[in-house]
Amino acid sequence: MRKADMLISGGGTLIQDRTSTKSLWYYLTIIEMAKRRGLKVMLYSNGIGPLKREANIKYTAKVLNTVDLITLRDKESEETLKKIGVTAPKILLTADPALTLEVPDGTLGKRILHEAKVPNMRLLGISVRKWNTLPNNFEDIMARVCDRAYDEFGLYTVFLPMQASKDLPVSRNIASKMKSKASIIENHQSVDDMLSVVGCMDFCMGMRLHMLMYAAINSIPMIGLVYDPKVSNFMKNINQNRELNVEALTEDVLYKMLAETVRDYETIKGELKKNYSGLKEKALKNAQLAVELYEKGSVDI
């Protein structure tokens, strides 16, 4: 930091104590060190929370009230900052930087699907991960819903692991429980790869936030499987109400939501296209403000 003029902290949901108190204090300590060195500090399109422990809440408020600018990716994070007493910095609601990615032409995704021997059918992309609050029958529920999607709507399931170590085992387990065939995209995890593959889907259901973001960028109708508030927050911010908490997941409720999504496909796709253009503008605002803070030492918002 001796040679720096500014610190950017982000992105993602760094300021939270669900993962651990240690990770929260790590990110806050970096900010604190930067301010002691006299650096300008920006929280760059972060998510905030959950914050449960009283000591963590007090330390978070103390440190964040010293920063120069905070941009946030969802309304709920803004409300969290107000609740814990962060009022000193300039705060602006923007959107996740991932939403600035360009819509791919699909050529790369089609090649990857061809290599994985995915048939030429309507496709249902599934993104699941290991998580400690998943119900014991989660894999069985997902397998049955995927089979019903195949039988009723002609949707072939393609599993899209975003992090191999946490996603592949669950994906393989669900696929093994299915009566219909399914494919798993195992060896393509770069942003370009997955963004293009998701763009080849007709529908998506997922736990992974970035898979849902990639679906939004491509205007793919989706269902959010909520294991963390950030998933629910994202769905709300793109004005999509098709989300279910994984802890209370049932086959009938998930299948009904999928059936409604299939029924309203064109309407949903149109809504997503409209919403994405506005979100992309907000996401680009993060970079504009960062440059302004670096060059001028302050921002006008």
N, C-alpha and C positions, 0 to 999 in steps of 0.2 A: 504493500500500500504506500510505501514511501515515494514511489514514482507515479502514483495514480492521482487523478483529480476527482474521480467519481466512481461510485460502486453501484452496480445494478444487481439487485437481489431478485431472483426468480428463475424460471417461472414455476408454475405448478402451485400446489397447496403446501407451502413450506411452513407456514406459521400455524401449526396445530400440534396438539399433544396426543392425538390418537395413536400415531406411530410410536412415539415415546417422548418423554420429557427431554431426553438427551438430544434428539434431533432438533427439537424446538430451540433449545438453548444454544446449540451449535450455530444455527442460522442467525439468532438474535445477537450472539457474541460477535459474529463477523460484522454485523451492522454497527454494533457498539464500538468495535475497534476502528472502523472506518470513520465514524464521527469524531472519535478522539484524535484521529489524524487530520481532521479538518476537511474530509472529503464530502462532496455532495452525495446524497444517497437516494436512490429511487427503488421502490418495490414495483417490479415490472409485471403488471397483469397477474397478480397473485390471487390465489384463493386463501381465505382466512378462516381457520377453525376446522373442526371443533376445538374449543379450549375449555377443559373441564376443571383442571386443578387451580385453586385460588392463587397459589404462588406463581404459577405460569401466567395467569391472566394479568397479575400485577406487573410482572417483569416485561411481558409483551407490551402492555400499555406504556410503560416507562420508556422502553427502547423505541417503539414506533412513533412516539410523540417527538422524537428528536430528528426524524428523517425529513427530507425536503419534499418528496412527492410519492404518492401511492396511487397506482392504477390497479383496478380490480377487475376480475373476469366475471363476477356475478353479483347480483343485488344482495344476496344473503351475506356475502363477505362484508359488504358495506355496512349492513345492519349490525354485524358482529363487532366491527370497529367502533361504531357508535355506542354499542352496549357496554364495551369494556373501557370506554373513555378515551379513545384516540381521536383527538380533535385538532391538534396543532398543525399537522402537515396538510398540504393541498391533496385532496382525495377525488379521484375521478373514476367512474364506472366505464370500462371499455369492453374488451372481449379478449378471449384467449389468442395468443400469437399464432397458434396453429391454424387459425381460421384465415390467415393471410396466404396460405398455400394455394397454388393455382390448381384449378380443376384439370386433371390429366386427360389425355385423349383416349385412354383405355387400351392402347396397343400393348403396353407392358403387362397390364393385368391379364389380358386375354392370352398372352404367351405363357404366363405363369400358370394360369388355369389349364391351358392345353397340356403343359408339361406334367401337371398333377392329374391328368386324365379326367378332368371334370367334364361331365356330359353337357351337350348343348341343350340346356333346359333353363327354366326360370330358377333363380338361385336365392337361397336364404343364407346369409352370412351370420355366423354365430361366434361371438367373442366371450369366452368365459375364463375365469381364473380361480386359483386356489384361494380360499378365504375362510377364516375360522368360524364365521357365523352362518355358513351355508347349511341348510337343513340336510339331514341324513339322506333324504330321498331326492335331493336336488338333481343328481345325474339321471335318475329314473324319470323325473318329471320332464327334463329337457329332452330326453330320448323319445318319450311318448309324444311330446308336442311336435318334434321334428318329423316323426313318422306320420302324424296326422297332417302336417303341412304337406308332406309328399303325397299322401293318399287323397286329400281333399282339394289341394290347390296346385299339385304338380310342382312343388318347390323342392329342389334338391339341396341338401344341406352341405355347406362348405364352412369348416371351422377355420377361424382366423386367429391363431395364437399371436399375441403381441409381445409376450415375454415367455420364451420357451420353458424356463424352469418352473414357472407358476401356472402356465396356461396349457402346455402340451398334455400333461397327465390327465387333467380334467377333460380336455377335448377328446382324448383317446378313449377314456372311460365311457363317455356319453356315446361316442360313435360305436363302441363295442356292444352297447345295450340296444342300439337301434335295430329294427327289423329291415328297414330300407338301407340302401347304401349311402355313404357319405364320404367326403374328402376332407383332408386336413392339409392346409398349406404350411408345411413345416420349415422350409428353408429360406423363406423370404420375409425378412423383418425390417428392412430399411423403410424409411418414410415413403419414398417413391414407389417401392414395391407394393406396400400395403394400401397406400392411397389409391393406386391404380386398380388393385384387386377389388377393394371395397366398391369402387366405381362401377365394377362389372356385376355387382349384386343387384337383385330386384328389391330385396328387403333385408333388413339387418335386425338382430337382437343381440344386445351385448351388455356386459359389465364394464368393459374397458372404456374409459372416457375418450381416449384418442380414436378408438374405432368408431364411436358415436360421432366424434368430430369429423372424421373422414367421411362418414355417411352424410353428415350435414353439408359438407363441402360439395359432395357429389349429388346432393338432393335425393338421397335414398331414404324412403320411409323406414322408420326405425322404432324399436321398443327398447327403452333403457331398463336394464336390470340393476337396481340400486343396491349397492353394498356399502356405499360411502355417500355422504351428502353432496359431494362434488358432482356426482352423476345426476342426481335429482336437480341440482342447481342449474346444470347445463341444459337439461331438458326444458326447464322453465324458461331459461333465457332465450331459447330458440322457439318459444311458444308452442312446444309440443308436449301434450299431456299423457302420452303413452309411456308410462313407467310403472314398474312394480318392484316392491321391496323383496329382495331375495329371501329374507328370513320368513316371509309369510307367503311364499310362492306356492301356487297350486296349479295343477295341470289345466283345470277347466278355465280358470281366470286368465292364464297366459294364452291358452288357445283362443279364447273369446276375443282377447285384445288383438291377437294376430289376425283373426278372421275379419275384424273391423278394419284393421290396417290394410288388408288385401282389398276389402270392399271400397275403401276410400282412397285408393292408391293415387289417382290423378289429382285429387284435391290436396292431399298431403304433399305430393311432389311439388305442386305449384306454390304452396305455402313455404316450403323449405327454400325454393329458389328465391322467393321474395325476401325472406328473412336473412338469407346468407349475404346478400349484397350489403345490407345495413350492418351486419356484424363484421364483415370484412373491413369496412370503413372504420369502425370502432377499434378493431384490432390494429390497424395501421397507425392509429392515433398514438399508440404506445411508443412506437419508434420516433415519431415526430416530437413527442414530449421529451423523450430521452435526449435527443439531439439538442433541443432547446435548453434543457437544464444544463447540459454539458457546456454549451457555447455561451450562454447568458448567465448561468448561475441561478436562474429562477425561471418559472413558467407562468404564463397567463392563462388561467382556466376559469 
